[in-house]
Amino acid sequence: MRTVVLTMKASVIEMFLAVPQINCDVKAGKIINPEFIVKCPAGCQDPKFHVYGTDVYASYSSVCGAAVHSGVLDNSGGKILVRKVAGLSGYKGSYSNGVQSLSLPRWRESFIVLESKPKKGVTYPSALTYSSSKSPAAQAGETTKAYQRPPIPATTAQPVTLMQLLAVTVAVATPTILPRPSPSAASTTSIRRPEPVGHRSQEMGEMDSWKPGSVLLDEGRVPKEELSTQSLEPVSLGDPNCKIDLSFLIDGSTSIGKRRFRIQKQLLAGVAQALDIGPAGPLMGVVQYGDNPATHFNLKTHMNSRDLKIAIEKITQRGGLSNVGRAISFVTKNFFSKANGNRSSAPNVVVVMVDGWPTDKVEEASRLARESGINIFFITIEGAAENEKQYVVEPNFANKAVCRTNGFYSFHVQSWFGLHKTLQPLVKRVCDTDRLACSKTCLNSADIGFVIDGSSSVGTGNFRTVLQFVTNLTKEFEISDTDTRVGAVQYTYEQRLEFGFDQYSSKPDILNAIKRVGYWSGGTSTGAAINFALEQLFKKSKPNKRKLMILITDGRSYDDVRIPAMAAHLKGVITYAIGVAWAAQEELEVIATHPARDHSFFVDEFDNLYQYVPRIIQNICTEFNSQPRN
């Protein structure tokens, strides 16, 4: 009998280690399991596999298409973890990672996609349970089970632990005859296992019995039965009005002491409760610093306020110095990554807590963090007394670190016993995404160099039209020394730096500088102009800035453009080539970044240049949104 039981145990373990495969067209709503790991094939980026929502997806979406949109997978496929959550009253479409998701006003059930890292002690199903025996995945030949109404509520599919599975195996191997309870006893003593979020009884019909067309979805008309389902166990998705990725840098230095460290943790727990943590709202991680920083948990470790508060309570003090600058550098390089749960659609926010003053410098580390789009807040408690100021490494360190020195990003607390008073103001400010000045977007994160043809064939009137085109493009960006910066080069046979990236730091100053550019007149050496721009403009570009070159020319170059263009591409300069009138289209395509269709444009007349401003801006933003955030 022992041999039989061990054999059955081994088979159960082997079965639950297997990962089922699905096709790109399989929708989450067709799968009954509330949480599961699957393997997606390559090619799910195709627009025919519809996706609805952003970060949290309607269950009518393609599972694998949503995985690509979320950034968990790329178009080559792979394994993912899918978790069902409650339906939403609305889903917002967006373009991300090469997939355009659609908006949907309402749906009965949602899901989120995570990396395929199973929870410890939880075994996931090796065969998915479908709501129809004729599911697309089943037709593809994968191992599936057709959905059958369970005989008792306790058999609702849920992730179970391996020990629970083995206990069932032993029970099967050594059957015991038990008296059957009477109906009345069953109704009073049986325990109903909570159904999966959004689960629907069979009488309500299968999800895909209604086949919506794209027009019906776009109009927002959803079948009545799809809107009437309810969850026995609602799951908070977080506050969508405060969708931020937040890291707390807490002071674990020896000087803070155990009592003040505990007060610090109480503030963190209060913030976690007030923020309403969830996948559709704010996510929060914690890094403690002393001599060296260490991550306690990242953005995707805890997906609700309750779990986060429990984790905060378990944090212990590390001790050491108060190396804040080192901690900020650590967060900039390591914390806000896709692997740690960073979302491209959410601002990055860091709240730094400092007892007294740092033991290292913070200005340079903070500058790099800001240029990476990280919004830095400082909470300083009990600053240096008059006789202690001689020990302060960097006076006025908080103002040198925060995004703006307008009081919005900094709090100073006179006593640790007054720290709790910062809770509500802090939560309000970090959630005010309109005022998060360091948030990185396609419009505030670039160094843009205009390379302008001033040759004789352009003429004075057309040159002013070109400058107006440059002005119209510049107006679309957010200009400052920490946001987008603009420089310009004019060329003929020779080259001239009209102004560099660090010369003007406001939009009015940049626009006035463009107006003052004088027409030069001469030949057309575009290749030499590209080399000049790389040396005089982009060599001085800031770290973590996207480098954009926008070249405008009206003729064929007298010199070779291939080698200079290749040098620009190798140095990471994204090049847009705009040709007018006699410009050679094959040269434009060589100059432009691949794919040329998105980076090269041709117009017959100078007066038509303005028409391409919206398209160029759209392409710049589309390309930005498809790349990793940091």
C-alpha positions as CSV (number, residue, x, y, z in Angstrom):
1,M,0.0,0.0,0.0
2,R,2.9,2.4,0.8
3,T,4.3,1.8,-2.7
4,V,1.0,2.7,-4.2
5,V,0.7,5.9,-2.2
6,L,4.3,6.9,-3.0
7,T,3.7,6.3,-6.7
8,M,0.5,8.4,-6.6
9,K,2.3,11.1,-4.7
10,A,5.1,11.2,-7.3
11,S,2.5,11.4,-10.1
12,V,0.6,14.2,-8.4
13,I,3.9,16.2,-8.0
14,E,4.9,15.6,-11.6
15,M,1.4,16.6,-12.9
16,F,1.4,19.9,-11.0
17,L,4.9,20.9,-12.2
18,A,3.7,20.8,-15.8
19,V,2.8,24.2,-17.3
20,P,-0.2,24.2,-19.8
21,Q,0.3,26.0,-23.1
22,I,-2.4,28.2,-24.7
23,N,-2.8,30.0,-28.0
24,C,-2.7,33.8,-28.5
25,D,-6.5,33.9,-29.0
26,V,-7.4,32.4,-25.7
27,K,-9.4,34.8,-23.5
28,A,-9.1,34.9,-19.8
29,G,-12.8,34.6,-19.3
30,K,-12.8,31.2,-20.9
31,I,-10.6,29.9,-18.2
32,I,-12.3,29.0,-14.9
33,N,-9.2,28.8,-12.7
34,P,-8.8,31.9,-10.5
35,E,-5.0,31.8,-10.6
36,F,-2.8,29.8,-13.0
37,I,0.5,29.7,-14.8
38,V,0.5,29.2,-18.6
39,K,3.0,29.3,-21.5
40,C,2.3,31.7,-24.4
41,P,3.6,31.1,-27.9
42,A,5.4,33.7,-30.0
43,G,3.5,36.2,-32.1
44,C,0.9,37.4,-29.7
45,Q,1.7,41.1,-30.4
46,D,-0.6,40.7,-33.5
47,P,-3.5,43.3,-33.3
48,K,-6.0,40.6,-34.2
49,F,-5.7,39.4,-30.6
50,H,-7.8,42.0,-28.9
51,V,-6.8,43.4,-25.5
52,Y,-9.0,45.7,-23.3
53,G,-7.6,47.8,-20.5
54,T,-4.2,48.8,-19.1
55,D,-2.4,46.9,-16.2
56,V,-5.8,45.5,-15.2
57,Y,-7.5,43.8,-18.2
58,A,-11.1,42.8,-18.9
59,S,-11.4,39.0,-19.0
60,Y,-12.6,39.3,-22.6
61,S,-9.0,40.1,-23.5
62,S,-6.4,37.7,-25.0
63,V,-4.4,36.5,-22.1
64,C,-1.1,36.4,-24.0
65,G,-1.8,39.7,-25.8
66,A,-2.3,41.3,-22.4
67,A,1.0,39.8,-21.2
68,V,2.8,41.5,-24.1
69,H,1.0,44.8,-23.5
70,S,1.9,44.8,-19.8
71,G,5.5,44.2,-20.6
72,V,5.7,40.8,-18.7
73,L,6.4,39.1,-22.1
74,D,7.8,40.2,-25.4
75,N,6.6,38.9,-28.8
76,S,8.8,35.8,-28.4
77,G,6.4,34.3,-25.8
78,G,7.1,32.6,-22.5
79,K,5.5,31.7,-19.1
80,I,3.3,34.0,-17.1
81,L,1.2,34.0,-13.9
82,V,-2.4,35.1,-14.4
83,R,-4.6,36.2,-11.4
84,K,-8.3,36.9,-11.7
85,V,-9.6,40.0,-9.9
86,A,-13.0,41.8,-9.7
87,G,-14.5,43.5,-12.7
88,L,-14.2,47.2,-13.2
89,S,-16.7,49.9,-14.2
90,G,-14.3,51.0,-17.0
91,Y,-11.1,50.0,-18.8
92,K,-8.8,52.5,-20.4
93,G,-7.0,51.6,-23.6
94,S,-3.3,52.5,-24.3
95,Y,-0.4,51.8,-26.6
96,S,2.4,49.8,-24.9
97,N,5.1,47.4,-26.0
98,G,3.8,47.3,-29.5
99,V,0.2,46.5,-28.6
100,Q,-2.7,48.9,-28.8
101,S,-5.3,48.0,-26.1
102,L,-8.9,49.2,-26.4
103,S,-11.2,50.9,-23.9
104,L,-14.2,49.2,-22.5
105,P,-16.9,50.8,-20.3
106,R,-17.6,47.8,-18.1
107,W,-16.9,44.1,-17.6
108,R,-17.8,41.5,-15.1
109,E,-14.3,40.1,-14.4
110,S,-10.7,41.3,-14.7
111,F,-7.2,39.8,-14.5
112,I,-3.7,40.9,-14.0
113,V,-0.5,39.4,-15.5
114,L,2.6,38.8,-13.5
115,E,6.0,37.1,-14.0
116,S,5.7,33.3,-13.7
117,K,7.1,33.1,-10.1
118,P,4.8,30.7,-8.2
119,K,4.0,31.4,-4.6
120,K,5.9,29.3,-2.1
121,G,3.9,26.3,-1.1
122,V,1.3,26.8,-3.8
123,T,0.8,24.3,-6.7
124,Y,-0.8,25.6,-9.9
125,P,-3.0,23.5,-12.2
126,S,-1.2,21.6,-14.9
127,A,-4.5,21.4,-16.8
128,L,-6.8,24.4,-17.2
129,T,-10.5,24.2,-16.6
130,Y,-12.4,25.9,-19.4
131,S,-16.0,27.2,-19.4
132,S,-16.6,25.3,-22.7
133,S,-15.3,21.9,-23.9
134,K,-14.9,23.4,-27.3
135,S,-12.4,26.1,-26.2
136,P,-9.8,27.4,-28.7
137,A,-7.1,25.9,-26.6
138,A,-8.7,22.5,-26.6
139,Q,-9.1,22.6,-30.3
140,A,-5.3,23.3,-30.5
141,G,-4.6,20.0,-28.8
142,E,-3.6,21.1,-25.3
143,T,-4.4,19.3,-22.1
144,T,-7.6,20.9,-20.8
145,K,-10.7,19.9,-18.9
146,A,-14.2,20.9,-19.9
147,Y,-16.1,22.8,-17.2
148,Q,-18.6,20.8,-15.3
149,R,-20.8,22.1,-12.5
150,P,-19.2,20.9,-9.3
151,P,-21.5,18.6,-7.2
152,I,-20.8,20.6,-4.0
153,P,-19.5,24.2,-3.6
154,A,-16.3,23.0,-1.9
155,T,-14.9,21.7,-5.2
156,T,-14.6,25.2,-6.7
157,A,-11.2,25.4,-8.4
158,Q,-8.5,27.2,-6.4
159,P,-4.7,27.1,-6.1
160,V,-3.9,24.5,-3.4
161,T,-0.8,23.5,-1.5
162,L,1.2,20.4,-2.3
163,M,0.5,19.1,1.2
164,Q,-3.3,19.4,0.6
165,L,-2.9,17.4,-2.6
166,L,-0.9,14.7,-0.9
167,A,-3.5,14.5,1.8
168,V,-6.2,13.9,-0.8
169,T,-4.0,11.2,-2.4
170,V,-3.6,9.3,0.8
171,A,-7.4,9.5,1.3
172,V,-8.0,8.0,-2.1
173,A,-5.4,5.2,-1.5
174,T,-7.0,4.2,1.8
175,P,-10.8,4.8,1.5
176,T,-12.8,5.1,4.6
177,I,-16.6,4.7,4.6
178,L,-18.3,7.5,6.4
179,P,-22.0,7.8,7.1
180,R,-23.8,10.2,4.7
181,P,-25.0,13.3,6.4
182,S,-28.7,14.2,6.2
183,P,-29.7,17.1,4.0
184,S,-30.4,19.3,7.0
185,A,-27.0,18.4,8.6
186,A,-25.2,19.2,5.4
187,S,-26.9,22.6,5.1
188,T,-25.8,23.6,8.6
189,T,-22.3,22.0,8.9
190,S,-20.7,22.2,5.5
191,I,-18.4,25.1,4.9
192,R,-18.8,26.9,1.6
193,R,-15.4,27.7,0.0
194,P,-15.3,31.2,-1.5
195,E,-15.7,31.2,-5.3
196,P,-13.1,32.8,-7.5
197,V,-13.5,36.5,-7.9
198,G,-16.1,37.1,-10.6
199,H,-17.1,33.4,-10.8
200,R,-20.5,32.8,-12.3
201,S,-22.8,29.9,-11.9
202,Q,-23.6,27.7,-15.0
203,E,-27.2,28.9,-15.1
204,M,-26.0,32.4,-16.1
205,G,-24.5,31.0,-19.3
206,E,-21.0,30.8,-20.7
207,M,-19.0,34.0,-21.1
208,D,-18.6,33.6,-24.8
209,S,-22.1,32.6,-25.6
210,W,-22.4,36.3,-26.7
211,K,-19.9,37.1,-29.5
212,P,-19.5,40.9,-29.6
213,G,-18.3,42.7,-32.7
214,S,-15.8,45.5,-32.5
215,V,-18.5,48.1,-33.2
216,L,-20.6,46.9,-30.3
217,L,-17.6,47.0,-27.9
218,D,-16.6,50.5,-29.1
219,E,-20.2,51.8,-28.4
220,G,-19.8,50.5,-24.9
221,R,-22.9,48.2,-25.0
222,V,-22.3,45.2,-22.8
223,P,-24.8,42.4,-22.3
224,K,-26.9,42.8,-19.1
225,E,-26.0,39.4,-17.8
226,E,-22.3,40.2,-17.9
227,L,-22.9,43.2,-15.6
228,S,-24.9,41.5,-12.9
229,T,-22.3,39.1,-11.5
230,Q,-21.0,39.6,-8.0
231,S,-18.0,38.5,-6.0
232,L,-18.3,36.8,-2.7
233,E,-14.8,38.0,-1.9
234,P,-14.1,41.4,-3.4
235,V,-10.5,42.3,-4.0
236,S,-9.3,45.9,-3.9
237,L,-7.6,46.9,-7.1
238,G,-6.2,50.1,-5.5
239,D,-7.1,53.7,-5.9
240,P,-7.0,54.5,-9.7
241,N,-6.7,58.2,-8.9
242,C,-3.3,57.6,-7.3
243,K,-1.6,55.3,-9.7
244,I,2.1,55.8,-8.7
245,D,5.1,53.5,-8.2
246,L,6.4,54.5,-4.7
247,S,9.7,53.7,-2.9
248,F,10.2,54.6,0.7
249,L,13.9,55.1,1.7
250,I,13.9,54.7,5.5
251,D,16.7,55.6,7.8
252,G,18.1,52.6,9.5
253,S,21.3,54.2,10.9
254,T,22.5,53.5,14.4
255,S,21.9,57.1,15.6
256,I,18.1,56.9,15.0
257,G,17.6,54.4,17.9
258,K,14.9,51.7,18.2
259,R,12.1,54.0,19.4
260,R,12.4,56.5,16.5
261,F,12.8,53.6,14.1
262,R,9.4,52.3,15.3
263,I,7.8,55.7,14.9
264,Q,9.1,55.7,11.3
265,K,7.5,52.3,10.6
266,Q,4.2,53.6,12.0
267,L,4.2,56.4,9.4
268,L,4.9,53.8,6.6
269,A,2.0,51.6,7.8
270,G,-0.3,54.7,7.9
271,V,0.7,55.6,4.3
272,A,0.1,52.0,3.2
273,Q,-3.4,52.1,4.6
274,A,-4.2,55.6,3.3
275,L,-3.0,54.9,-0.2
276,D,-5.2,51.8,-0.9
277,I,-2.5,49.7,-2.5
278,G,-3.5,47.6,-5.6
279,P,-2.6,46.8,-9.2
280,A,-4.8,49.5,-10.6
281,G,-3.6,52.1,-8.1
282,P,-0.5,52.8,-6.1
283,L,2.2,50.2,-5.5
284,M,4.8,50.6,-2.8
285,G,8.2,49.1,-1.9
286,V,10.7,49.8,1.0
287,V,14.5,50.3,0.9
288,Q,16.4,50.7,4.2
289,Y,19.7,52.5,4.2
290,G,22.6,52.7,6.7
291,D,26.1,52.0,5.5
292,N,24.6,50.4,2.4
293,P,21.1,50.2,1.1
294,A,19.0,47.0,1.0
295,T,15.5,46.4,-0.5
296,H,13.0,44.9,1.9
297,F,10.4,44.4,-0.7
298,N,9.8,45.7,-4.2
299,L,6.7,47.1,-6.0
300,K,5.1,43.7,-6.8
301,T,5.8,41.9,-3.6
302,H,2.6,43.1,-1.8
303,M,-0.5,43.9,-3.9
304,N,-2.8,45.2,-1.1
305,S,-2.6,47.5,2.0
306,R,-3.1,44.7,4.5
307,D,-0.2,42.5,3.3
308,L,2.0,45.6,3.0
309,K,1.3,46.7,6.6
310,I,2.2,43.2,7.9
311,A,5.5,43.3,6.0
312,I,6.3,46.8,7.3
313,E,5.8,45.6,10.9
314,K,8.5,42.8,10.4
315,I,11.2,45.2,9.2
316,T,14.2,45.4,11.6
317,Q,16.8,48.1,12.0
318,R,20.1,47.5,10.2
319,G,22.3,50.2,11.8
320,G,25.4,51.9,10.4
321,L,25.9,55.4,9.0
322,S,23.3,57.6,7.2
323,N,24.5,57.3,3.5
324,V,21.5,58.8,1.8
325,G,23.3,59.6,-1.5
326,R,24.3,56.0,-1.9
327,A,20.7,54.9,-1.2
328,I,19.3,57.3,-3.8
329,S,21.9,56.0,-6.4
330,F,20.9,52.4,-5.5
331,V,17.2,53.2,-6.1
332,T,17.9,54.9,-9.4
333,K,19.9,52.0,-10.8
334,N,18.0,49.1,-9.3
335,F,14.6,49.7,-7.8
336,F,12.4,51.1,-10.7
337,S,12.8,48.2,-13.1
338,K,10.3,46.0,-14.9
339,A,11.6,43.0,-12.9
340,N,10.7,44.8,-9.7
341,G,7.2,45.7,-10.9
342,N,7.7,49.1,-12.3
343,R,4.9,50.2,-14.6
344,S,5.6,52.5,-17.6
345,S,2.2,54.2,-17.1
346,A,2.8,55.2,-13.5
347,P,5.1,58.0,-12.1
348,N,8.1,57.0,-10.1
349,V,8.1,58.5,-6.6
350,V,10.8,58.2,-3.9
351,V,10.2,59.5,-0.3
352,V,13.5,59.8,1.6
353,M,13.3,59.9,5.4
354,V,16.4,61.4,7.2
355,D,17.0,61.7,10.9
356,G,19.3,64.7,11.4
357,W,21.5,64.9,8.3
358,P,23.2,62.5,5.8
359,T,26.8,61.3,6.2
360,D,27.4,61.6,2.5
361,K,26.5,63.9,-0.4
362,V,23.1,63.7,-2.1
363,E,23.2,66.4,-4.8
364,E,24.8,64.5,-7.7
365,A,22.9,61.2,-6.9
366,S,19.6,63.2,-6.7
367,R,20.3,65.0,-10.0
368,L,20.7,61.6,-11.8
369,A,17.5,60.4,-10.2
370,R,15.6,63.4,-11.3
371,E,16.9,63.0,-14.8
372,S,15.6,59.5,-14.8
373,G,12.1,60.8,-14.1
374,I,12.1,60.0,-10.4
375,N,10.1,62.4,-8.2
376,I,12.1,62.9,-5.0
377,F,10.4,63.9,-1.7
378,F,12.4,64.5,1.5
379,I,11.2,64.2,5.1
380,T,13.8,65.6,7.5
381,I,13.4,65.1,11.2
382,E,15.2,67.0,14.0
383,G,18.0,68.8,12.0
384,A,21.4,69.7,13.2
385,A,21.6,72.0,16.3
386,E,23.9,75.1,16.0
387,N,26.8,73.3,17.6
388,E,26.3,70.3,15.2
389,K,26.3,72.1,11.9
390,Q,30.0,71.8,11.6
391,Y,29.5,68.0,11.1
392,V,26.9,68.4,8.3
393,V,28.6,67.1,5.1
394,E,26.3,69.0,2.7
395,P,24.4,72.1,4.0
396,N,20.9,72.6,2.5
397,F,21.0,69.0,1.2
398,A,17.2,68.6,1.0
399,N,16.8,71.6,-1.4
400,K,19.6,70.2,-3.6
401,A,17.9,66.9,-3.8
402,V,14.2,67.5,-4.4
403,C,12.5,68.0,-7.8
404,R,11.5,71.6,-7.1
405,T,12.5,74.0,-4.2
406,N,8.9,75.3,-3.8
407,G,8.1,73.5,-0.6
408,F,6.0,70.9,-2.4
409,Y,8.6,68.1,-2.2
410,S,10.0,68.7,1.2
411,F,8.8,68.3,4.8
412,H,10.8,69.3,7.9
413,V,9.6,68.0,11.2
414,Q,10.9,69.5,14.5
415,S,10.3,66.4,16.5
416,W,9.8,62.7,15.9
417,F,6.6,62.9,18.0
418,G,5.2,65.2,15.3
419,L,6.0,62.9,12.4
420,H,2.4,61.6,12.2
421,K,1.2,65.0,11.2
422,T,2.9,64.6,7.8
423,L,0.8,61.6,6.8
424,Q,-2.2,63.3,5.2
425,P,-0.2,66.1,3.4
426,L,2.3,63.5,2.1
427,V,-0.4,61.2,0.7
428,K,-2.1,64.1,-0.9
429,R,1.1,65.3,-2.6
430,V,2.4,62.0,-3.9
431,C,-1.0,61.3,-5.4
432,D,-1.2,64.7,-7.1
433,T,0.3,63.3,-10.4
434,D,-0.3,66.6,-12.2
435,R,2.3,68.3,-10.0
436,L,4.9,65.5,-10.1
437,A,7.4,67.6,-12.1
438,C,10.1,65.0,-12.5
439,S,7.8,62.3,-14.0
440,K,9.4,61.1,-17.2
441,T,7.3,61.4,-20.4
442,C,8.0,61.6,-24.1
443,L,7.7,65.4,-23.8
444,N,10.0,66.1,-20.9
445,S,12.9,63.6,-21.1
446,A,14.9,64.4,-24.2
447,D,17.8,66.4,-25.5
448,I,16.6,67.5,-29.0
449,G,19.1,68.8,-31.5
450,F,17.8,70.5,-34.7
451,V,20.2,70.3,-37.7
452,I,19.0,73.0,-40.2
453,D,20.0,73.3,-43.8
454,G,20.9,76.9,-44.5
455,S,22.1,76.4,-48.1
456,S,21.5,78.9,-51.0
457,S,18.7,76.8,-52.5
458,V,16.5,77.3,-49.4
459,G,16.2,81.1,-49.7
460,T,15.4,83.6,-47.0
461,G,11.6,83.2,-47.0
462,N,11.7,79.4,-46.9
463,F,14.3,79.5,-44.1
464,R,11.9,81.5,-42.0
465,T,9.3,78.8,-42.7
466,V,11.7,76.2,-41.5
467,L,12.3,78.1,-38.3
468,Q,8.6,78.3,-37.8
469,F,8.4,74.5,-38.2
470,V,11.2,74.2,-35.6
471,T,9.2,76.5,-33.3
472,N,6.0,74.5,-33.7
473,L,7.8,71.3,-32.8
474,T,9.5,72.9,-29.8
475,K,6.3,74.2,-28.4
476,E,5.0,70.6,-27.9
477,F,7.8,69.8,-25.3
478,E,8.2,70.7,-21.6
479,I,11.4,72.8,-21.5
480,S,13.7,73.2,-18.5
481,D,17.1,72.2,-17.3
482,T,15.7,68.9,-15.9
483,D,13.1,68.3,-18.6
484,T,13.5,68.5,-22.4
485,R,16.4,70.6,-23.6
486,V,16.9,72.0,-27.1
487,G,19.9,72.9,-29.2
488,A,20.4,73.9,-32.9
489,V,23.0,73.7,-35.6
490,Q,22.8,75.4,-39.0
491,Y,24.9,74.1,-41.9
492,T,26.0,74.9,-45.5
493,Y,29.5,73.7,-46.5
494,E,30.4,74.7,-43.0
495,Q,28.6,74.3,-39.7
496,R,27.6,76.7,-36.9
497,L,26.3,76.0,-33.4
498,E,23.4,78.4,-33.0
499,F,22.8,77.4,-29.3
500,G,23.6,74.4,-27.1
501,F,21.5,72.3,-24.8
502,D,22.7,74.1,-21.7
503,Q,22.2,77.7,-23.0
504,Y,18.5,78.2,-22.4
505,S,16.3,76.5,-19.8
506,S,12.8,77.9,-20.4
507,K,10.5,77.6,-23.3
508,P,10.2,81.4,-24.0
509,D,14.0,81.7,-24.1
510,I,14.3,78.8,-26.5
511,L,11.6,80.2,-28.8
512,N,13.2,83.6,-28.9
513,A,16.6,82.0,-29.7
514,I,15.0,80.2,-32.6
515,K,13.6,83.5,-34.0
516,R,17.1,85.1,-33.8
517,V,18.8,82.4,-36.0
518,G,20.0,84.2,-39.1
519,Y,20.0,82.7,-42.6
520,W,23.6,81.7,-43.7
521,S,23.5,80.6,-47.4
522,G,26.0,78.3,-49.1
523,G,26.4,74.7,-50.2
524,T,25.0,71.4,-48.7
525,S,27.3,69.2,-46.7
526,T,24.8,67.1,-44.6
527,G,27.3,64.4,-43.6
528,A,29.7,66.9,-42.1
529,A,26.7,68.6,-40.3
530,I,25.8,65.3,-38.6
531,N,29.3,64.8,-37.4
532,F,29.4,68.4,-36.1
533,A,26.1,67.9,-34.2
534,L,27.4,64.7,-32.6
535,E,30.5,66.5,-31.4
536,Q,29.1,69.9,-30.4
537,L,25.6,69.0,-29.3
538,F,25.1,65.3,-28.4
539,K,28.5,64.8,-26.8
540,K,27.3,67.2,-24.1
541,S,23.9,65.4,-23.7
542,K,23.0,64.5,-20.1
543,P,22.9,60.9,-18.8
544,N,19.5,59.2,-19.0
545,K,18.2,61.7,-21.6
546,R,16.8,60.4,-24.9
547,K,18.9,61.9,-27.7
548,L,16.8,63.1,-30.7
549,M,18.2,64.7,-33.8
550,I,15.8,66.4,-36.2
551,L,17.4,67.2,-39.5
552,I,15.7,69.4,-42.1
553,T,17.2,69.7,-45.7
554,D,16.0,70.7,-49.1
555,G,18.7,69.0,-51.3
556,R,21.1,66.2,-52.0
557,S,24.3,66.3,-49.9
558,Y,27.6,67.1,-51.5
559,D,29.3,64.7,-49.1
560,D,28.7,61.1,-47.9
561,V,26.0,60.7,-45.2
562,R,26.2,57.0,-44.6
563,I,29.2,56.9,-42.2
564,P,28.0,59.9,-40.1
565,A,24.5,58.5,-40.0
566,M,25.8,55.2,-38.8
567,A,27.9,56.9,-36.1
568,A,24.7,58.7,-34.9
569,H,22.8,55.4,-34.7
570,L,25.6,53.7,-32.8
571,K,25.7,56.5,-30.3
572,G,22.0,56.1,-29.5
573,V,20.9,59.2,-31.3
574,I,17.4,58.8,-32.7
575,T,17.4,60.6,-36.0
576,Y,14.4,62.1,-37.8
577,A,15.1,63.2,-41.4
578,I,12.7,65.7,-43.1
579,G,13.3,66.5,-46.7
580,V,11.8,69.3,-48.8
581,A,11.6,69.8,-52.6
582,W,14.9,68.5,-54.1
583,A,15.9,66.4,-51.1
584,A,17.0,62.8,-52.1
585,Q,14.6,60.4,-50.4
586,E,17.2,57.6,-50.4
587,E,19.5,59.8,-48.4
588,L,16.7,60.6,-46.0
589,E,16.2,56.9,-45.4
590,V,19.9,56.3,-44.8
591,I,20.0,59.2,-42.3
592,A,16.8,58.2,-40.4
593,T,16.7,55.7,-37.6
594,H,15.2,52.3,-38.4
595,P,12.4,51.8,-39.4
596,A,12.8,54.6,-41.9
597,R,9.0,54.9,-42.5
598,D,8.6,56.2,-38.9
599,H,11.6,58.5,-39.0
600,S,11.9,60.0,-42.5
601,F,9.4,62.4,-44.1
602,F,9.2,64.2,-47.5
603,V,7.2,67.2,-48.5
604,D,7.0,68.9,-51.9
605,E,6.9,72.5,-50.6
606,F,8.2,74.3,-47.5
607,D,4.7,75.6,-46.8
608,N,3.5,72.1,-46.1
609,L,6.0,71.4,-43.3
610,Y,3.6,72.3,-40.6
611,Q,1.4,69.4,-41.5
612,Y,4.0,66.9,-40.2
613,V,4.3,68.3,-36.7
614,P,1.5,66.2,-35.1
615,R,2.8,63.0,-36.8
616,I,6.4,63.6,-35.7
617,I,5.3,64.2,-32.1
618,Q,3.1,61.1,-32.2
619,N,6.0,58.9,-33.5
620,I,8.3,60.3,-30.8
621,C,5.8,59.5,-28.1
622,T,4.9,56.1,-29.6
623,E,8.5,55.1,-29.7
624,F,9.1,56.4,-26.1
625,N,6.1,54.5,-24.7
626,S,7.3,51.2,-26.3
627,Q,10.7,51.4,-24.5
628,P,11.6,50.5,-20.9
629,R,10.8,53.4,-18.6
630,N,14.3,53.8,-17.1
